């Protein structure tokens, strides 16, 4: 039986206009947008690069402290990992590509 909840993989390739119409939480939407930015940067990104990439894509300035807290929660959910030896650099995990659902 397929998962009735929206997953990250369900959102891949959808136009922003359609995603805006979906009833997904702000937190899930931000996680998805962060993962999209990371994928566009070969799956690895620093906080600084993420803030710049997010702005270029969405014309919105994110608060660095809120992004840092969000990235921490995403690490706890095993969606991303903190890169060894490089402070503030994160990489995608397999789960980030398929396992995140909007709960």
C-alpha positions in Angstrom: 0.0 0.0 0.0 1.4 3.4 -0.9 1.9 6.2 1.6 -1.1 8.5 1.7 1.0 11.4 3.0 3.0 13.7 0.7 6.7 12.9 0.6 9.7 14.8 -0.7 9.9 12.6 -3.7 6.2 13.4 -4.5 7.2 17.1 -4.8 10.1 16.6 -7.1 9.6 18.2 -10.5 6.4 20.0 -9.5 6.1 23.7 -10.5 6.1 26.1 -7.6 2.6 27.2 -8.5 1.2 23.7 -7.7 3.3 23.3 -4.5 1.9 26.6 -3.2 -1.6 25.1 -3.5 -0.9 22.0 -1.5 -1.8 21.8 2.2 1.6 21.2 3.6 3.0 22.6 6.8 5.5 25.6 6.7 8.1 23.4 8.4 7.7 20.6 5.7 7.8 23.2 2.9 11.0 24.8 4.3 12.6 21.3 4.7 11.7 20.6 1.0 13.0 23.9 -0.1 16.3 23.4 1.7 16.7 19.9 0.2 16.0 21.4 -3.3 18.7 24.0 -2.7 21.1 21.3 -1.5 20.4 19.1 -4.6 21.1 22.1 -6.9 24.5 22.3 -5.2 25.4 18.6 -5.6 23.9 17.5 -2.3 26.3 19.5 -0.1 26.0 23.1 1.1 27.2 25.5 3.7 24.8 27.7 5.6 26.1 30.8 3.8 25.6 29.2 0.4 22.1 28.0 1.4 21.0 31.5 2.5 22.2 32.9 -0.9 20.7 30.0 -3.0 17.4 30.3 -1.1 17.3 34.0 -1.7 18.0 33.7 -5.4 15.3 31.0 -5.8 12.6 32.5 -3.6 13.4 36.2 -3.2 13.1 35.8 0.5 15.7 36.4 3.2 15.9 33.6 5.8 17.0 34.3 9.4 20.3 32.6 9.9 19.5 31.4 13.5 16.2 29.9 12.3 17.9 28.2 9.4 20.6 26.8 11.8 17.9 25.5 14.1 16.0 23.9 11.1 19.2 22.3 9.9 19.8 20.9 13.4 16.3 19.4 13.4 16.9 18.0 9.9 20.1 16.3 11.2 18.0 14.8 14.1 15.5 13.5 11.5 18.4 12.0 9.5 17.5 14.0 6.4 20.9 15.6 6.3 24.3 15.1 8.0 26.8 17.6 9.3 30.0 17.2 7.3 33.0 16.1 9.4 35.8 18.7 9.6 33.7 21.6 8.0 31.6 23.6 10.4 28.3 24.6 9.0 28.4 22.3 6.0 25.7 19.7 5.4 25.1 16.8 3.1 21.9 15.0 1.9 21.1 11.5 3.1 19.2 8.8 1.3 16.2 9.5 3.6 16.1 13.2 2.5 15.4 12.0 -1.0 12.5 9.7 -0.2 11.6 9.5 3.5 10.3 12.9 4.7 6.6 13.1 5.0 4.4 16.0 6.1 3.2 14.8 9.6 
